[in-house]
Amino acid sequence: MADALRETLSEELNRPVAATVHAIADVLRARYERAAVAVLFYGSCLRSPEAELADNLLDFYVLVDDYRRAYDKTWLAVANRLLPPNAFYCETVWQGGHIRAKYVVISLEDFARFCRPETQNVSVWARYAQPARIVWTRDGATAERIVTACMDAVRTMLRRAWPLEPASRDARRLWTRAMRETYAAELRPEGSDRAVKIFENDQARYERLTPLVLDELGQPEMSPEQAAAGWKRRRRLGKTLNLLRIIKGIFTFDGGLDYALWKIKRHSGMTVPVTDWQRRHPLLAAPGLAWRLYRMGAFR
């Protein structure tokens, strides 16, 4: 089963990507030339036609081998180590237009660790249980470590979801339940139908992966009550970490406050006005704005 899982994910991760994606990935690689070991592309734009990519904000992970070597500023390395990952914005001109990306920096070691089931924070394994691409990697050994990490992410996703639906082996039911639980464990303004859409976009993929993992597990490893308690802990931890990362990201992400509010409005329709004072003092403004949006129902 492990061989089949590895083969499936390795083929998926190594599929070619559009020239537009390569263009901005090359810029990201150059920014962290001393420490970069891989650039990964993921998210909703993975399924977009190349003609539409310039109108969207692309999502990347830049994997590095050492935080200190990745940055010229010590405080960024410290922030990345204490509360990974760091989030940034990148824009480049290509073929007469602009390509825009949001990306995070994380060490290969932390990336692999955050995909494993002992990690309560869902942030990385929830994303990399879904499709992704290796746009560039330093060498074959690094690529294999990334494949292994993504295998762990898929296993972790189903290992945590199956006990909530112990009588089911249905891919749709398990994956949509898992995705909804991960949304609830982050400050993510996703609609109730988002999980269904993500599943249906790659239904054959999820249906192939599900029996491979469930056959490995054999049976759910805990009771539904224990599983529900585990997700409750993840929600408490995840929302706290997300709020801290949002506050940190305001300082690393150009226009971070306005971007965060745009992202929330795009998914939930909820927004609040931002004053010039709040833009000048994002650390002081962010907690109050986040609380107002939470009370309005922007975070489900």
C-alpha positions as CSV (number, residue, x, y, z in Angstrom):
1,M,0.0,0.0,0.0
2,A,2.8,2.4,0.9
3,D,4.4,1.9,-2.6
4,A,1.1,2.6,-4.3
5,L,0.6,5.7,-2.2
6,R,4.1,7.0,-2.9
7,E,3.8,6.3,-6.7
8,T,0.5,8.1,-6.9
9,L,1.7,11.2,-5.0
10,S,5.1,11.3,-6.7
11,E,3.5,11.3,-10.1
12,E,1.1,14.1,-9.0
13,L,3.7,16.3,-7.3
14,N,6.0,16.1,-10.4
15,R,3.4,17.0,-13.0
16,P,4.5,20.0,-15.1
17,V,3.2,23.5,-14.3
18,A,2.5,26.5,-16.5
19,A,5.4,28.8,-17.6
20,T,3.8,31.6,-15.5
21,V,4.2,29.5,-12.4
22,H,7.8,28.8,-13.2
23,A,8.5,32.5,-13.8
24,I,7.5,33.6,-10.4
25,A,8.9,30.4,-8.7
26,D,12.3,31.4,-10.2
27,V,12.0,34.8,-8.5
28,L,11.2,33.2,-5.2
29,R,14.1,30.8,-5.5
30,A,16.5,33.7,-6.2
31,R,15.2,35.6,-3.2
32,Y,16.4,32.7,-0.9
33,E,19.2,31.4,-3.1
34,R,21.5,30.7,-0.1
35,A,19.0,28.5,1.7
36,A,16.3,27.4,-0.7
37,V,15.9,23.7,-1.3
38,A,12.4,23.6,-3.0
39,V,9.5,25.6,-4.3
40,L,6.0,24.1,-4.0
41,F,2.9,25.4,-5.8
42,Y,-0.5,24.6,-4.2
43,G,-4.0,26.1,-3.8
44,S,-7.0,26.9,-5.9
45,C,-4.9,28.3,-8.8
46,L,-3.4,24.9,-9.3
47,R,-6.5,24.1,-11.4
48,S,-6.8,27.5,-13.2
49,P,-6.0,27.8,-16.9
50,E,-2.7,29.6,-17.6
51,A,-4.5,32.5,-19.2
52,E,-6.2,33.2,-15.8
53,L,-3.2,33.0,-13.6
54,A,-2.2,36.6,-14.0
55,D,-5.5,37.7,-12.6
56,N,-5.1,35.6,-9.4
57,L,-2.8,35.5,-6.4
58,L,-0.7,32.3,-6.6
59,D,0.2,30.3,-3.5
60,F,3.7,28.9,-2.9
61,Y,5.8,27.3,-0.2
62,V,9.5,28.0,-0.2
63,L,11.4,25.3,1.7
64,V,14.8,26.2,3.1
65,D,17.5,24.3,4.9
66,D,18.3,27.0,7.5
67,Y,16.3,30.0,8.7
68,R,19.3,32.1,9.6
69,R,20.9,31.7,6.1
70,A,17.5,32.5,4.5
71,Y,17.4,36.0,5.8
72,D,19.5,39.1,6.0
73,K,17.5,40.2,9.1
74,T,17.9,38.2,12.3
75,W,14.4,39.0,13.5
76,L,12.8,37.3,10.5
77,A,14.8,34.2,11.1
78,V,13.8,34.2,14.8
79,A,10.1,34.8,13.9
80,N,10.2,31.9,11.4
81,R,11.8,29.5,13.9
82,L,9.4,30.4,16.8
83,L,6.2,30.5,14.8
84,P,6.6,29.0,11.3
85,P,5.9,29.8,8.6
86,N,6.6,33.4,7.7
87,A,4.3,34.8,5.0
88,F,5.3,37.3,2.3
89,Y,4.1,38.8,-1.0
90,C,5.9,38.8,-4.3
91,E,5.1,40.5,-7.6
92,T,7.0,40.3,-10.8
93,V,6.7,41.5,-14.4
94,W,6.4,38.7,-17.0
95,Q,5.5,38.9,-20.7
96,G,4.3,42.5,-20.3
97,G,2.0,41.7,-17.3
98,H,2.2,41.2,-13.6
99,I,2.3,37.9,-11.7
100,R,1.4,38.1,-8.0
101,A,2.0,35.5,-5.3
102,K,1.6,34.9,-1.7
103,Y,4.2,32.6,-0.3
104,V,5.5,31.2,3.0
105,V,8.9,30.2,4.1
106,I,9.4,27.1,6.1
107,S,12.3,24.7,6.7
108,L,12.2,21.3,5.1
109,E,12.5,19.8,8.6
110,D,9.5,21.8,9.9
111,F,7.5,21.0,6.8
112,A,8.0,17.3,7.2
113,R,7.3,17.5,10.9
114,F,4.1,19.4,10.4
115,C,2.7,16.8,8.0
116,R,3.0,14.0,10.6
117,P,0.0,12.9,12.8
118,E,1.6,13.9,16.1
119,T,1.3,17.6,14.9
120,Q,-1.9,19.0,16.4
121,N,-1.8,22.2,14.2
122,V,-3.6,21.4,11.0
123,S,-2.1,24.2,8.9
124,V,0.4,22.2,6.8
125,W,-1.0,18.7,6.7
126,A,-4.5,20.0,5.7
127,R,-3.0,21.8,2.7
128,Y,-0.6,19.1,1.5
129,A,-3.1,16.3,1.8
130,Q,-4.6,18.1,-1.2
131,P,-2.9,18.3,-4.6
132,A,0.4,20.2,-5.0
133,R,3.3,20.5,-7.4
134,I,7.1,20.6,-6.9
135,V,8.1,23.4,-9.2
136,W,11.8,23.2,-8.3
137,T,13.9,21.2,-6.0
138,R,17.6,21.2,-5.2
139,D,18.1,17.5,-5.7
140,G,16.3,14.1,-5.9
141,A,16.8,13.4,-2.2
142,T,14.9,16.5,-1.3
143,A,12.1,15.7,-3.8
144,E,11.7,12.2,-2.1
145,R,11.5,13.9,1.4
146,I,8.7,16.1,0.0
147,V,6.8,13.1,-1.4
148,T,7.2,11.3,2.0
149,A,5.9,14.4,3.8
150,C,2.8,14.6,1.5
151,M,2.2,10.9,2.1
152,D,2.2,11.6,5.8
153,A,-0.2,14.6,5.2
154,V,-2.7,12.3,3.5
155,R,-2.4,9.7,6.2
156,T,-2.8,12.3,8.9
157,M,-5.9,13.8,7.3
158,L,-7.7,10.4,7.1
159,R,-6.4,9.1,10.4
160,R,-7.9,12.1,12.1
161,A,-11.2,12.0,10.1
162,W,-12.0,8.3,10.0
163,P,-12.8,7.9,13.7
164,L,-15.5,10.6,13.3
165,E,-17.2,8.4,10.6
166,P,-16.1,4.9,11.7
167,A,-18.7,3.0,9.7
168,S,-17.8,4.7,6.4
169,R,-15.1,4.1,3.9
170,D,-16.7,6.5,1.4
171,A,-14.1,9.0,0.1
172,R,-16.6,11.8,-0.3
173,R,-17.9,11.5,3.2
174,L,-14.5,11.2,4.8
175,W,-12.7,13.9,2.9
176,T,-15.4,16.5,3.1
177,R,-15.7,15.9,6.8
178,A,-11.9,16.2,7.2
179,M,-11.8,19.4,5.3
180,R,-14.6,21.0,7.3
181,E,-12.9,20.0,10.5
182,T,-9.6,21.6,9.3
183,Y,-11.4,24.8,8.3
184,A,-12.9,25.0,11.8
185,A,-9.4,24.5,13.3
186,E,-8.2,27.7,11.6
187,L,-9.4,31.3,11.1
188,R,-10.5,30.4,7.6
189,P,-13.6,32.1,6.1
190,E,-14.7,29.1,4.0
191,G,-18.3,28.5,3.0
192,S,-20.1,25.4,4.0
193,D,-19.9,24.0,0.4
194,R,-16.1,24.6,-0.1
195,A,-15.2,21.1,1.0
196,V,-17.6,19.5,-1.5
197,K,-16.2,21.7,-4.3
198,I,-12.6,20.8,-3.5
199,F,-13.4,17.1,-3.4
200,E,-15.3,17.2,-6.7
201,N,-12.5,19.0,-8.4
202,D,-10.2,16.0,-7.8
203,Q,-12.8,13.2,-7.0
204,A,-10.9,10.4,-8.8
205,R,-7.7,11.3,-6.9
206,Y,-9.4,11.2,-3.4
207,E,-11.2,8.0,-4.3
208,R,-7.9,6.4,-5.2
209,L,-6.0,7.5,-2.1
210,T,-8.7,6.6,0.4
211,P,-8.6,2.8,0.3
212,L,-4.8,2.9,0.2
213,V,-4.7,4.7,3.5
214,L,-7.6,3.0,5.2
215,D,-6.2,-0.4,4.4
216,E,-2.9,0.7,6.0
217,L,-4.7,1.8,9.2
218,G,-6.9,-1.3,9.3
219,Q,-9.5,0.3,11.6
220,P,-10.1,3.7,13.3
221,E,-7.5,4.1,16.0
222,M,-9.9,5.8,18.5
223,S,-13.5,6.1,19.4
224,P,-15.7,8.9,17.9
225,E,-15.8,10.6,21.3
226,Q,-12.0,10.6,21.5
227,A,-11.7,11.9,18.0
228,A,-14.2,14.7,18.6
229,A,-12.2,15.7,21.7
230,G,-9.1,15.8,19.6
231,W,-10.6,18.1,17.0
232,K,-11.8,20.4,19.8
233,R,-8.2,20.7,21.0
234,R,-7.1,21.4,17.5
235,R,-9.6,24.1,17.1
236,R,-8.4,25.9,20.2
237,L,-4.8,25.6,19.3
238,G,-5.3,26.3,15.6
239,K,-7.3,29.5,16.0
240,T,-4.8,30.8,18.5
241,L,-1.8,30.1,16.2
242,N,-3.7,31.5,13.2
243,L,-4.3,34.8,15.0
244,L,-0.7,35.0,16.1
245,R,0.4,34.4,12.5
246,I,-2.0,37.0,11.1
247,I,-0.5,39.5,13.5
248,K,3.1,38.5,12.5
249,G,2.2,38.5,8.8
250,I,1.1,42.1,9.0
251,F,4.8,43.0,9.4
252,T,6.2,40.6,6.8
253,F,3.5,40.9,4.2
254,D,3.4,44.1,2.2
255,G,-0.1,45.5,2.6
256,G,-0.8,42.6,4.9
257,L,-3.8,44.2,6.7
258,D,-5.6,45.1,3.5
259,Y,-4.8,41.7,2.0
260,A,-6.2,39.8,5.0
261,L,-9.4,41.8,4.9
262,W,-9.7,41.3,1.1
263,K,-9.3,37.6,1.5
264,I,-12.0,37.4,4.2
265,K,-14.4,39.5,2.1
266,R,-13.8,37.3,-0.9
267,H,-14.8,34.2,1.0
268,S,-17.4,35.4,3.4
269,G,-18.7,38.7,2.1
270,M,-17.8,40.3,5.4
271,T,-15.6,43.4,5.8
272,V,-14.9,46.2,8.1
273,P,-13.5,49.7,7.2
274,V,-9.8,50.3,7.9
275,T,-8.5,53.7,9.0
276,D,-5.2,55.2,8.1
277,W,-4.3,54.9,11.8
278,Q,-5.0,51.2,11.7
279,R,-2.7,50.8,8.7
280,R,0.1,52.7,10.4
281,H,-0.4,50.6,13.6
282,P,-1.4,47.1,12.4
283,L,-0.2,45.4,15.6
284,L,-2.6,47.5,17.7
285,A,-5.4,47.3,15.2
286,A,-5.4,43.6,14.2
287,P,-6.9,42.0,17.4
288,G,-9.8,44.4,17.4
289,L,-10.5,44.0,13.7
290,A,-10.3,40.2,14.0
291,W,-12.7,40.2,16.9
292,R,-15.2,42.4,15.1
293,L,-15.1,40.1,12.0
294,Y,-15.5,37.0,14.3
295,R,-18.6,38.5,15.9
296,M,-20.0,39.3,12.4
297,G,-19.5,35.6,11.4
298,A,-16.7,36.0,9.0
299,F,-14.8,33.1,10.5
300,R,-16.8,29.9,10.5
